[in-house]
Amino acid sequence: MADTVQWGTPRARAVLATTVLGSGMAMLDSTIVNVALPRIGAELDADVAGLQWILDGYLLSLASLILVAGSLGDRYGRRRVFTFGVVWFGAASLLCGLAPSTELLVLARVLQGVGGALLTPGSLAIIQSAFVRDDRARAIGAWSGLAGVATAVGPLVGGLLVQLWSWRLAFLVNLPVAVLCVWLARRCVPESRDEQLTGRPNVTESVVGALGLAGLTGALVEAPARGADPLVVTAGLVGVAGLVAFVLLQRRGRDPLVPPRLFTDRTFVLANALTFLVYAALGGVMVLMVLQLQVSLGYSPTAAGLASLPITATMLALSARSGRLAQRIGPKLQLVVGPLLVAAGMLLLRRAEPGAGYLDGVLPGVLVFGLGLAAVVAPVTATVLAAAPDRYAGVASGVNNAVARTGSLVAVAVLPAVAGLTGAKYADPAALTDGWQTALLVCAAAAAIGGLLALGTDNDVLRPTKPGRDCHSCGVDAPPARTRA
């Protein structure tokens, strides 16, 4: 039965382990591939655009379908859709590991993103619906920290696997994890759904949104090499038209994929805007950092992965505490300070250039960067979910995940061109270092703007509901004053 799991019990640990394994597998794969990019490029003879598509093919399908996936979980059962997504993700990972060419690897990555879309929002929605209300913020904080560790540890795991045998292990490692996750889900996770939902989900809206994102992504990735040729212009126009049509369908539809009511809450809107900017900055830096360390500073794949280990340690040590602190004092302070620390860490990473040592060129930046992530990740996730009605837990989680993945998608598509990295320039240490310096400035600015936006959020969103207060803004730790619609 949903909403009966209490923190500290064996059932709670099992539910948390299941959701962390599933979402962590998808998050890990979004970063584990980064450290393998130089080897993938060399073996498959891929240029910068090819490497971008290997990353963005996954992010594109993930961001495009994550909204309808959250709705599917609310409608047909969050555990059921989550489990199906884990199985799909594992099968697609096998295809990635066997891909003989760049084109087939991109196709397999697109399929892998479909599985990621099915399982990612379900993990948070399961926690939101399964744990008793008083324990939700703490559970979300633990989930954020552990799943965030999976993201941060990706480069290290990727480096070890690449050096152990091949970049293909970066995908094949998902198979045993998927098997364990499915076993735990079937034994330990309670099923839950929104009983008020009827009829079929609106797949048309999801397809329109996917076409919009695909068109814009294609135009942004291919424009630096192709210029304004008919293919790029057509893709851009299709992208803009698709996204405009998607918004109109949400506003006028009878059963919209994303209920417009969610966006009447200022805190929900601002927290998602912060998410977009911080994850765009994070995605851009993590992709280029492993390239900079390997190509320009001469690190091995494993050493490049180890370089980011302080981020992992900081997230593991502080994220759950950050979630509890946000519930006690309100999230605004961390939502402002966290992104500013992320920006400061990125500026410090500009020291990571040829000739710099790890202690003076890399370590200060990754330490401050990790502190910023630990400060902001759990509070922003809890804030988004608390600002939405409980019945929209899956949709709210899907929106936040879609926003985060779209941020990374846009960064990977745009940042190389902004930094002057086109063609095979990523293999030139001097050109890569110049691009790295420029990219860090852009990403730091994005993160800092996200922190400033948080000044407009409601600091009481995680606190117990006051009498007479609209329960649309109930905190995750408080009983509703009335039934939430």
N, C-alpha and C positions, 0 to 999 in steps of 0.2 A: 504493500500500500504506500502511495506517495505521501510525502510530508510527515514521515514518522522516524526518519533516521536521525539519531542524535550523535553529536560530536564525541569522539573518544571511544565509541563502541567498535567491535570488530566489523559490524556491517558498514559503519561510516568509513573505516579504513579501506574496506573492499570497494565501496562505491567510488571513493576518491582515487584509489589505485586504477580502477577501470577507466575513469574519465581522463586521468592524467596520461595513461598509456595510449589511449586512442587519440586524444588531441595532441599529445606530445609527439606521437609518431608523425602526424601531419606537420606540426611546427618544426620538428627536427628535420624533416625532409625539405622544408623550405630553406634551410640554412646549410644542411649537410652537403648539398650539391655545390654550394659556393666554392668550397675548398677544392673540389674536384674539377672545377671549370678548366684550369690550365691543361690538365691531363685529357679531359674530354675534347677540348679544342684541338690538341695535338693529334690524338688518335683518330678523331672523326673529321679533321681538317676544317674546323668551323671558324668563321670570322666573328667579329663582335656581334653582328645581327643574329647569327646562329646561336651564340651563347645567350643573348637576350631572350630569344624565343624559347630556349631550354628552360629558362627561369620563368618567363612570362606566360608560356603555355600552361604551366601549372597554376600560376596565380590567376590567370584569366578565367579558366573554368571554375576555380575555387570561388573567386569573387562574384562571378556571374550567377552561380547556382546556389550560393549559400543561403540566400533569402528564401527561395522556394524550399530548400532543404529544411530550414527551421520551421517553416509552415507545415511541411510533411510530418515532422516530428510531433508538433502540437496536435495534428489531425489524426495520425495513424499510430502514434505511440513513439515516445522519444527513445526508449531502449531499442525498439525494433528497427527504427531508421538508423540509429547509431551503429548497431551491430551490422546491418547491411552495408553501411558505409565503410566499416573496418574491413569487411571481406572484399569489397570492391577495391579498396585502396591496396590491399595486399596483392591482389591479382594484377593490378596495373603496375605495381612495383616490380613484379616479376618480368613484365613486358619491358619496362625501362632497363632492367639489368641485362636483358638479352638483345637490346636494340643494336643493329649493325650500322646505322647511319644517323646523321643529324636529324633528317626529316622524320624517321621512324621514332627516334627518341623524343622529339617534340610531340608527336602524336600520342605516344605513351604517356608523356607528362600531362597532356590535356586530359586523358582518361584518369590519370592519377588524381588530378584536381577535382574531378567529379566525386571520387570517393572521399576526398578531403572535405568537400562541401557537405556531404551527407553526415559525416561524423563530427565535424568541428562544433557547430552550434548545439548539437545534441548533448555534448559533454557538459556545457554550462547549464543548459536547460534541465538536465537530469539533476544536477546539484541544486538548482533553484527550486525544483519541485519536490525533491526527495528529502532534503534536510529540513528539520524543524526551523521555524523562522528565526529563532534566537541564534542559531548556529550557522546561518547562511553566509554572513559576511566573513566569518572565520574560515569556512570551507572554501569560499571563493578566493580568499587570500592564499590559502594553501595550494589550491589548484593553480592560481596565477603564478605563484612562485615556482612550483614544480614543473608546470608546463613551460614557463619562461626559461627554466634551466635547460629544458630540452632544446629550445631555440638556441640558447647561447652555447650549449655544448656541441651543437651540430658541427661547427668547424673542426673541433678536436676529434670527434668520432670520425668525421669524413677524412681527416688527414691520416689517422691510423689505418682506416680501411683501404685508402688509396695506396699507402705504402705497403700494407700487408699483401695486397694482390692487385687490385684494379679499382678504378672508379665505379665499376659495376656493383661492387659490394655495398656502395652507399645506398643502393636501391634494394638489393637482395636481403639486407639486414632487417627490412621491414616484415619479412614473412613470419619468422618466429614470434615477433612482437604482436602481430595481428592475431595469430592463433591463440596466444595467451589472453589477449584482450577479449576476444569473443567468448572464451571459456569463462572468464570472470563475469562478463556482462550477463550471461545466461544464468549464472548461479547466484549472483549477489545484488544485481541492480533492480529496483522496483520499477514496474512499468507505470507511465503516467501519460495523460493526454488532455487536451482541452475539450471537455464534453460539449461545449457550446458550439463547436465548429461542425458544420454539416456540409454535404455536397463534396465536389471535387476541388482540389487546389487549382489555381489559375496558372497553368503552365505557360499560356500565351504571354503573359506579362514577363515571366522569367526569360523566355526566348527573346523577347524584344529587348530587355535589358542586356542580355548576353550579346546580342548583335551590336548594341551600342558600344559596350566596352570593347568588343573584339575589333570593331571598326576603328575606334580611336587608338587602341593599342597598336594595331597594324600600321596606321599612319605614323605614329610617333616613332616606332622602331625602324621602319623602312625609309622615312623621309631623309635622314642624314646621308644615306648611300644613294637613294634614287632621285632625291629632289622632288619637285612638284610634278611628278609624272602622273598620268591618268589613274594608275592603280592607287597611288597614295592619296590623291584628291578624292577619288571615289570612296575609298575606305574611310577617310575623315568625314565626308558628308554622311555616309551611312551611320557612322558612329554618333555624330551629333543628332541626326534624325531619330535614331533608336533611343537615345537617352531622353530626348524631349518627349517622344511618344510614351516612354515608360513612365515619366512623371505625370503626364496627362492621364494615363490609364489609372494610376494610383489615386488621383484626385477625383475621377469621375466614375470609377468602377464600383459595383455593388459590393463585391467581396475582394478588396484590394490585397495584393501580396504583402504590401507594407501599409498598414493602416495609417492614414494621415494624422490621426489623433496622436500618434507617438511624437510627432514633430511640433505639437502645440506646447510641449514642455521645453522650456528654454534650456534647462540643465541637460536633458537628453540630447538636444541639438549641439550644444557647446561641447559636451563630453565626447560626442562622436567626431566633431571637428578636430578636437585635440587628438583623438585617436588617429585620424587620417594623417595629420601632420607629423606626429611622433613616429608612427610606423613607416611613413614615407622616408623620414630621415634615417630610421633604424635600418630599413631595407637597403637603402642606397649605400650606407656606410659599410654594412656587413658584407655586401657583395664586393665592393672595391677594396676593403681592407685585406682580405685573404689574397687578392691578386697583388696588391701593393707589397705585402710581406713576402710573397713568393718570388715575384718577378723583379721587384726593385731592391728589396733588402736581402734576397737570397735565402729565405727560409725554406726548409723542407715542408711538405704538406702537414706533417705532424707538428712541427714547430709552429707553423702558422696557426694551427688549431689550438695549441697550448697557449699561444699569445693572448687569446681571449678568455682563458680560464678564470681570471679574476672577476669577469662579468658573471660567470656561472656561480662562483662561490658567493658573491655579493647577493645575487638574486635568491639563492638557496637560503642564505642566512637571514635575510631581512624582509622578504616579500610577505610572508604570513604575518609578521609583526606590523608591517605597513598596513595591511588590511584591518587589523585590530585597532591600530592607532586612528585610522580614518573613521572607523565607526565610533570611536570614543570622542574625538575632537571635531569631526567633520572632515570631508575629503579635500576642501578647497586648498589648504596650505600645501598638501602634497601634489595636487594637480598643477599648482603653479611652480613650486620649487623643483619638482621632478623633471619636467621638460627643460627647465633652465640649466639644471645640472647635466642633462644629456647634451645640451648645446655646448656647455663648457668643456665637457669631455671630448666632444668632436673637435673643438678648437685646439685642445691640447694634443690631439692625435696628428695635427699638422707637423709635429716634430718627427713623425715616423717617415723619414726619408733616407735615401742611401747614405751609409756611414753612421747613422744613429744606432746607439745601443738599445737593448730592450728596456733597461731600467730608466733611462732618461727620455727615450723616444716613444715608447709604446705604453709602458705600465701606468704612468700618471693618467693618461687619457682613458684607458679602459677602466681604471678604478673609479674615476668620477662618472664615467658613462654608466657603469654598473650601478652606482649609487642612485643615479637619476632614474634608471629603469625600475629598480626596486621600490623607489618612492612612488612612482606613478602607475605602474601596471595594475596592481590589485585595486587601488582606489578607483581608477577610471572604469574598470570592469564592473565593480560593485555599484558605482554611481549610475552607469547606463542601465543596469538591470533594476535598480531601485527606483529610477525615474519612470519606469514603464509599469503598467498594470500587470499583475501576476499572470493573467490569462495569456498575455503576449510574451511570456518568458522566452519561448523558442524564437519568435520573430525578433524580439529585441536583441537577443544573442546573435541571431543571424545578421541583423543590421550592423551591429558593432564589429562582427567578424568580417563582413563584407567591406566595411569601411577600412578596416585595418589592412586587409589583403589588397584592396584597391589602391591604398596609399603605397604599399610596396610595389605593386604593379606599375603605377605611374612613375615611381622613382627609377625602377629598372629600365623602363622604356625611355625616359627623358634624360636621366642624369648622365649617361655616357656621352650623348651629343652635347649637352651643356658643358661638360668637362673637356670636350674636344677629343674624345676617344671613339674613333670610328675605324672600320676596316680591321687591320691587324695591329693597331697601335697599342693594344693592351699588352703585347709582347715586348714592347720597347720600354725599358726602365725609365728613361728620361721623359718620354711622353706620358707614361702612366703616372709618374710622380707629379707632373704639372696638373694632370687631370684630377688626381687625388686631392691636391691642395684646393683646387676650385670646388670640387664636390663637397668637401668638408665645410666650406663656408656656406654653401647653399643649404646643406642639411642642418647645420647649426641654426641658421636663420629660421628654417621651417619649425624646428623643435621649440625655439624660443617664442615664436608666434603662438604655438599651441599652448604654452604655459600662460601667456598673457590672456588668451581667450578664456582660460579657466577662472579668471577673476569674476566672470559673470555667472558662475554656477551657484546653485543653492547649497550652502554649507550644512543644511539640516536634512538633506535627502536621506542620509543613512541613520538618522536619529529616530527614536520612538515617535509615533504619530501623536500630535497634540489634538485635544478635543475639537471637533468641528473642522479639522483640516481635511482638505480633499485627499482622498486616499490614492489618487493617481500618483501622488508624490510620497507614498509611504516608504519608510526605510526598510531595508532588507531584514532588520532585526525586530520589527514591530508588528503586533497584530493589527489588522485593518480595523478602522473605526466603523466601517460598513462594508457590505459586499462590493467587491471591485468588478466593474463591468468590463 
